[in-house]
Amino acid sequence: MIEISDKSKCCGCSACVQRCPKQCIIMKEDEEGFLYPHVDTEICIDCGLCEKVCPIINQAETKEPLKVYAVKNRNLQKRELSSSGGLFIALAEKNIEKDGVVFGVVFDENWEAHHVAATTLEELEPMMRSKYMQSRVENTFAETEKYLKEDKEVMYIGTSCQIAALKLYLRKEYNNLFTIDFICHGVPSPGVWRKYLNETFIGKFEVTDISFREKSRTGHNWQKFGFVVWGNSLDDENKKLVMTSDSFTKNPYMKGFLKDLYLRPSCYSCPAKGGTSRSDLTIADFWGVKRFFPSFFDLSGVGLAIINTDKGESYFNCCDFESKKTTLCEATYNNPVYFSSTSKPEKREFFFKHYILEEPFNLIIETCTYVSPWRKVIIFIKKYFGALLNRIKC
């Protein structure tokens, strides 16, 4: 029976909820805004299935990739609408064209993230672009299993821990399942996102679109992307507004995310690093591309494809990407969280103490992210020598 006494030992994948034969496990939000499983012990038959599908209890060994590529979608418009190089949309379109199903993340009616299925090309667009909060997996593992047994081609994209959980949930390999994870910095609290959204926008405007990684539509680009919210004026519904268009380094919510203040406790000891998710393909931004392939650099975005299986290579080769072969060392030069978890910041406890007291979000962030001039010098020195060490390794 799943019992969460240490919250760093639960990644919130909900595999246990979906696998329970008695449906006696539900997900409840805690005071930090994260979902955790709760078991009705009066119904539980102690079958142990919930423990068998837990990716933290059942961790795999690290795995070397087969191949690694710097990648760009040749369709410039789709690349500019993507967070990085446009890999996801190309792969997803191929799957839909084969009468397949794609599971990805979209916003719900409250602008929170959850997994859903897409069976048409039109349903793929909302799945594009990063959404910086933990998504609700809901019942999509069970839905995936159903489609697989119907011989549908299924593509599932999620965080590494979600893919590891899906694999454990299914209990066997399916030739018609294609899994994609991404290099994950860590998942922020949906509750914190809700607080920021409510305090900043809700009730003042009607939100119509949100982009955490905006590029061309508002004058930002891949390296200096923007956090942008569009909406309608409540006074004049025909007046469409860009409600905010901040640099990612200046927006309060993104500043807190980049400081790792409100990531899930398990993200600081992630169970699915270094290829342990057993995904077919891992995608990300190729942040070091300008150093290793300066002619391939593009402000519209450059993606990274880490091919983990023969199936992953087959799917990748089905798409007409512009690509350059690289090494894992070069690919992770500026993306070390592929191998290791994010460190827990000292101010995380301070943040949640004041968050739980319902103090204004922007005020808490301002306090937590202030950096003295002396501290800035130390950070610069550490960053410089860290980059020097990576250069020696590569």
Phi and psi in degrees as a GROMACS rama.xvg file:
@    title "Ramachandran Plot"
@    xaxis  label "Phi"
@    yaxis  label "Psi"
@TYPE xy
-71.474  123.363  ILE-2
-132.681  117.515  GLU-3
-96.8216  94.5515  ILE-4
-96.5902  -25.2913  SER-5
-120.323  111.483  ASP-6
-67.5575  -16.2232  LYS-7
-74.7457  -6.42773  SER-8
-101.008  19.8789  LYS-9
-140.159  124.096  CYS-10
-96.6189  1.10918  CYS-11
73.6425  25.7336  GLY-12
-74.2662  -21.1415  CYS-13
66.9681  16.4291  SER-14
-61.6446  -37.382  ALA-15
-63.9643  -38.1152  CYS-16
-62.7943  -44.1642  VAL-17
-75.8552  -29.0958  GLN-18
-85.9243  -20.2831  ARG-19
-58.7332  121.131  CYS-20
-72.1992  -18.7302  PRO-21
-101.166  -1.27127  LYS-22
51.3162  44.8804  GLN-23
-103.198  11.1785  CYS-24
-116.869  132.585  ILE-25
-128.791  157.709  ILE-26
-97.0177  129.603  MET-27
-124.79  143.482  LYS-28
-81.61  134.437  GLU-29
-92.4715  -174.144  ASP-30
-69.0449  -16.8301  GLU-31
-91.5767  -4.86917  GLU-32
92.5672  13.6334  GLY-33
-104.837  152.454  PHE-34
-92.1496  136.856  LEU-35
-134.64  148.841  TYR-36
-74.9713  140.657  PRO-37
-128.012  128.974  HIS-38
-101.105  133.223  VAL-39
-83.5269  98.8014  ASP-40
-66.0472  -20.0093  THR-41
-73.8349  -24.3968  GLU-42
-97.923  -30.5868  ILE-43
-54.7374  133.983  CYS-44
-103.624  7.48971  ILE-45
55.6311  45.3748  ASP-46
-78.3174  -20.5133  CYS-47
83.7679  1.12357  GLY-48
-64.0815  -34.1362  LEU-49
-62.8234  -35.1117  CYS-50
-75.0293  -31.2908  GLU-51
-70.2998  -22.373  LYS-52
-101.883  5.48877  VAL-53
-81.0742  120.96  CYS-54
-72.1085  -14.8567  PRO-55
-84.519  -37.9256  ILE-56
-71.4982  -35.4406  ILE-57
-115.867  75.7353  ASN-58
-89.1165  139.9  GLN-59
-90.1651  171.677  ALA-60
-81.7031  155.962  GLU-61
-65.2232  155.705  THR-62
-140.194  134.665  LYS-63
-76.8076  137.669  GLU-64
-71.902  160.878  PRO-65
-78.1647  -45.9845  LEU-66
-149.83  159.213  LYS-67
-137.433  135.718  VAL-68
-134.717  145.849  TYR-69
-85.3514  135.383  ALA-70
-137.9  143.983  VAL-71
-135.564  134.656  LYS-72
-69.1911  130.682  ASN-73
-69.9832  -18.8475  ARG-74
-83.1574  104.227  ASN-75
-60.9219  -40.0611  LEU-76
-61.8419  -43.8006  GLN-77
-69.9074  -32.6312  LYS-78
-67.8295  -39.3064  ARG-79
-69.8754  -26.7528  GLU-80
-84.5327  -8.65258  LEU-81
-93.0492  167.198  SER-82
-73.5215  -37.2689  SER-83
-128.061  -102.248  SER-84
-101.028  2.20534  GLY-85
81.469  26.9934  GLY-86
-71.3061  -48.0354  LEU-87
-54.8718  -50.4992  PHE-88
-64.2983  -36.4887  ILE-89
-66.1228  -44.7209  ALA-90
-66.6278  -41.4345  LEU-91
-66.1233  -40.6632  ALA-92
-62.0608  -39.9111  GLU-93
-60.7687  -39.988  LYS-94
-67.8085  -41.5875  ASN-95
-65.638  -37.9341  ILE-96
-62.3221  -22.7417  GLU-97
-92.735  18.7118  LYS-98
63.602  33.8678  ASP-99
-94.575  -174.384  GLY-100
-125.827  136.431  VAL-101
-117.896  126.879  VAL-102
-103.506  122.439  PHE-103
-148.973  -171.811  GLY-104
-107.175  132.609  VAL-105
-131.418  167.952  VAL-106
-79.786  143.207  PHE-107
-89.5065  -170.259  ASP-108
-66.6645  -16.1104  GLU-109
-103.098  12.1875  ASN-110
62.6511  35.648  TRP-111
-111.298  158.547  GLU-112
-94.1542  137.216  ALA-113
-151.799  155.979  HIS-114
-81.4153  137.867  HIS-115
-141.501  170.46  VAL-116
-100.523  143.264  ALA-117
-120.352  134.972  ALA-118
-123.329  -0.576354  THR-119
-129.599  159.38  THR-120
-62.8197  -34.627  LEU-121
-65.3377  -29.8463  GLU-122
-78.4029  -7.92461  GLU-123
-79.846  -33.6134  LEU-124
-54.7689  -44.5282  GLU-125
-63.6033  -17.3143  PRO-126
-82.032  -14.5086  MET-127
-71.2378  156.69  MET-128
76.7839  144.344  ARG-129
-67.7934  146.694  SER-130
-128.935  106.783  LYS-131
-84.7972  71.2194  TYR-132
-162.224  161.706  MET-133
-71.7165  133.478  GLN-134
-86.5458  150.624  SER-135
-84.3194  119.541  ARG-136
-72.8887  -31.7862  VAL-137
55.3703  -126.263  GLU-138
-107.072  22.3413  ASN-139
-74.3465  -20.7757  THR-140
-67.2565  -44.2085  PHE-141
-65.3083  -38.957  ALA-142
-65.2752  -39.247  GLU-143
-60.3825  -46.6336  THR-144
-59.4878  -41.1558  GLU-145
-61.791  -47.3127  LYS-146
-64.3347  -39.1119  TYR-147
-62.2119  -41.5076  LEU-148
-70.2305  -17.8762  LYS-149
-90.2107  7.43769  GLU-150
66.9635  24.602  ASP-151
-77.8825  146.245  LYS-152
-77.5325  117.087  GLU-153
-115.601  131.677  VAL-154
-116.36  128.808  MET-155
-126.661  124.435  TYR-156
-115.821  135.313  ILE-157
-167.055  -177.023  GLY-158
-65.9011  164.965  THR-159
-60.7025  -39.7207  SER-160
-68.7885  -32.5283  CYS-161
-68.1522  -39.91  GLN-162
-68.5174  -41.2335  ILE-163
-59.7525  -41.0564  ALA-164
-66.6654  -42.1274  ALA-165
-59.3446  -44.4137  LEU-166
-61.1609  -41.8587  LYS-167
-67.9803  -38.3441  LEU-168
-61.7468  -42.5389  TYR-169
-72.4572  -27.9271  LEU-170
69.3666  -1.08758  ARG-171
-158.189  163.437  LYS-172
-84.4517  142.001  GLU-173
-119.481  129.808  TYR-174
-65.8573  -24.6018  ASN-175
-96.6332  16.525  ASN-176
-110.353  129.166  LEU-177
-121.771  119.54  PHE-178
-112.605  138.978  THR-179
-128.411  129.18  ILE-180
-117.32  -179.605  ASP-181
-140.274  155.019  PHE-182
-64.9432  117.161  ILE-183
-109.541  125.045  CYS-184
-73.3537  -25.7491  HIS-185
132.682  153.272  GLY-186
-102.635  123.783  VAL-187
-72.5602  161.591  PRO-188
-69.8244  126.297  SER-189
-61.5701  -32.1123  PRO-190
-65.9821  -39.7352  GLY-191
-65.7294  -43.9484  VAL-192
-57.8003  -44.018  TRP-193
-59.9312  -42.2339  ARG-194
-63.715  -46.1526  LYS-195
-60.7856  -45.9691  TYR-196
-63.1336  -45.7264  LEU-197
-65.6325  -40.635  ASN-198
-73.2199  -27.8836  GLU-199
-97.8452  -36.8855  THR-200
-126.558  -43.5774  PHE-201
-63.1425  132.369  ILE-202
91.0203  -14.4392  GLY-203
-104.594  -34.4631  LYS-204
-141.676  163.727  PHE-205
-95.8628  108.734  GLU-206
-69.0699  131.352  VAL-207
-117.105  -19.4549  THR-208
-165.185  148.593  ASP-209
-137.129  134.792  ILE-210
-132.412  120.404  SER-211
-81.3939  -21.1495  PHE-212
-131.675  56.9291  ARG-213
-75.7825  142.576  GLU-214
-116.977  -96.1736  LYS-215
-75.2373  -28.3309  SER-216
-65.8586  -22.4738  ARG-217
-128.529  23.4288  THR-218
83.5446  8.3265  GLY-219
-89.8714  -177.728  HIS-220
-147.449  -177.801  ASN-221
-59.7941  -43.4574  TRP-222
-77.3106  -33.3928  GLN-223
-120.83  63.8613  LYS-224
-73.9436  163.154  PHE-225
-118.736  153.342  GLY-226
-95.7069  115.168  PHE-227
-127.896  135.46  VAL-228
-124.533  128.314  VAL-229
-106.43  153.288  TRP-230
-167.172  176.177  GLY-231
-107.975  143.372  ASN-232
-67.6602  135.817  SER-233
-71.061  -22.7631  LEU-234
-81.1423  -32.7838  ASP-235
-138.637  98.5838  ASP-236
-64.519  -16.068  GLU-237
-87.6867  -7.04025  ASN-238
-93.581  104.057  LYS-239
-89.4716  134.831  LYS-240
-126.946  149.165  LEU-241
-89.2395  103.294  VAL-242
-72.9108  -33.4945  MET-243
-154.425  145.622  THR-244
-145.233  79.2986  SER-245
-99.2662  149.268  ASP-246
-61.5728  144.982  SER-247
-61.2351  -22.4082  PHE-248
-83.8092  -9.36377  THR-249
-113.093  -20.5826  LYS-250
-68.7081  131.998  ASN-251
-56.8702  -43.8764  PRO-252
-65.5198  -44.0839  TYR-253
-68.4463  -33.3784  MET-254
-61.7053  -43.4022  LYS-255
-66.3359  -38.2532  GLY-256
-64.1626  -46.4031  PHE-257
-66.1654  -23.1085  LEU-258
-88.7756  0.991214  LYS-259
63.8416  26.9176  ASP-260
-70.7073  -34.1833  LEU-261
-130.488  44.1953  TYR-262
-80.6707  158.525  LEU-263
-61.3032  140.648  ARG-264
-51.8807  -37.2126  PRO-265
-67.3701  -20.1472  SER-266
-67.7274  -22.6101  CYS-267
-80.76  -6.8752  TYR-268
-144.783  58.2225  SER-269
-59.1761  133.179  CYS-270
-85.3992  3.42368  PRO-271
-133.804  47.1434  ALA-272
-96.3668  160.612  LYS-273
63.5897  34.7791  GLY-274
86.4372  7.9924  GLY-275
-76.3618  -10.1444  THR-276
-71.1131  -22.4415  SER-277
67.2354  29.5656  ARG-278
-70.2619  159.614  SER-279
-77.5269  -32.1743  ASP-280
-146.527  136.684  LEU-281
-113.987  129.732  THR-282
-118.624  160.067  ILE-283
-172.395  -177.666  ALA-284
-83.6313  142.136  ASP-285
-95.248  80.8652  PHE-286
-66.7053  -23.2548  TRP-287
-93.8819  11.0395  GLY-288
-62.6027  -33.5079  VAL-289
-65.0312  -28.2564  LYS-290
-78.4707  -43.6674  ARG-291
-92.0251  -32.6096  PHE-292
-136.26  71.4435  PHE-293
-57.98  -31.8071  PRO-294
-74.6072  -16.9458  SER-295
-91.9451  -12.1321  PHE-296
-61.6103  141.224  PHE-297
-152.434  127.432  ASP-298
-68.5047  -9.48346  LEU-299
-83.1394  -9.9718  SER-300
122.409  138.377  GLY-301
-129.707  125.599  VAL-302
-97.6267  172.344  GLY-303
-127.801  132.978  LEU-304
-121.803  115.115  ALA-305
-104.707  108.119  ILE-306
-88.7407  119.001  ILE-307
-101.922  -22.4718  ASN-308
-139.873  166.767  THR-309
-62.2129  -36.4954  ASP-310
-63.5075  -41.2213  LYS-311
-61.7428  -39.9766  GLY-312
-67.0191  -39.4685  GLU-313
-62.9538  -45.5002  SER-314
-63.6203  -42.8861  TYR-315
-60.7756  -42.213  PHE-316
-71.7291  -16.2137  ASN-317
-72.8961  -18.3861  CYS-318
-102.069  143.331  CYS-319
-88.6509  71.5495  ASP-320
-83.7872  152.139  PHE-321
-87.0462  120.798  GLU-322
-143.985  158.899  SER-323
-136.403  131.474  LYS-324
-71.4156  139.25  LYS-325
-139.924  -170.056  THR-326
-115.008  161.642  THR-327
-63.8521  -35.44  LEU-328
-63.096  -46.8521  CYS-329
-65.5891  -40.7218  GLU-330
-65.3784  -31.8882  ALA-331
-103.775  11.3087  THR-332
-52.6399  -45.7055  TYR-333
-110.314  20.8918  ASN-334
-141.081  58.955  ASN-335
-67.6476  -14.3764  PRO-336
-70.0497  -2.17757  VAL-337
-61.9225  -37.5245  TYR-338
-95.6288  -34.337  PHE-339
-133.64  156.682  SER-340
-77.2171  157.585  SER-341
-67.1903  142.155  THR-342
-79.1572  141.189  SER-343
-72.4535  124.551  LYS-344
-75.3657  151.671  PRO-345
-61.6554  -30.578  GLU-346
-89.6473  5.00421  LYS-347
-61.7864  -44.9693  ARG-348
-62.6117  -39.8514  GLU-349
-62.4539  -44.8957  PHE-350
-57.3301  -52.5744  PHE-351
-71.8048  -26.7826  PHE-352
-59.9419  -45.5334  LYS-353
-80.9404  -28.0066  HIS-354
-63.4889  -46.0481  TYR-355
-64.5406  -30.1452  ILE-356
-78.2922  0.429358  LEU-357
63.0082  36.226  GLU-358
-76.009  156.41  GLU-359
-56.5536  133.728  PRO-360
-57.5333  -50.7198  PHE-361
-60.3498  -34.5796  ASN-362
-68.5067  -41.4539  LEU-363
-63.2811  -44.0284  ILE-364
-63.6543  -42.1824  ILE-365
-58.5941  -40.6379  GLU-366
-70.0754  -43.1192  THR-367
-73.9588  -26.2694  CYS-368
-103.869  2.8256  THR-369
-65.8311  132.406  TYR-370
-125.183  123.953  VAL-371
-71.0728  157.145  SER-372
-55.9667  -40.0423  PRO-373
-64.6178  -40.079  TRP-374
-65.9206  -34.5196  ARG-375
-62.3753  -37.2943  LYS-376
-64.5689  -43.9952  VAL-377
-63.0822  -43.3196  ILE-378
-61.6379  -41.9112  ILE-379
-62.1739  -43.1048  PHE-380
-63.4915  -44.6903  ILE-381
-62.834  -42.0172  LYS-382
-64.7839  -40.2449  LYS-383
-63.2956  -49.0355  TYR-384
-72.0994  -28.5038  PHE-385
-65.0366  -43.087  GLY-386
-65.7585  -37.1391  ALA-387
-64.0832  -40.5709  LEU-388
-64.8933  -42.5516  LEU-389
-61.6237  -38.9924  ASN-390
-62.7087  -39.2954  ARG-391
-66.0617  -41.6885  ILE-392
-64.0973  -38.7885  LYS-393
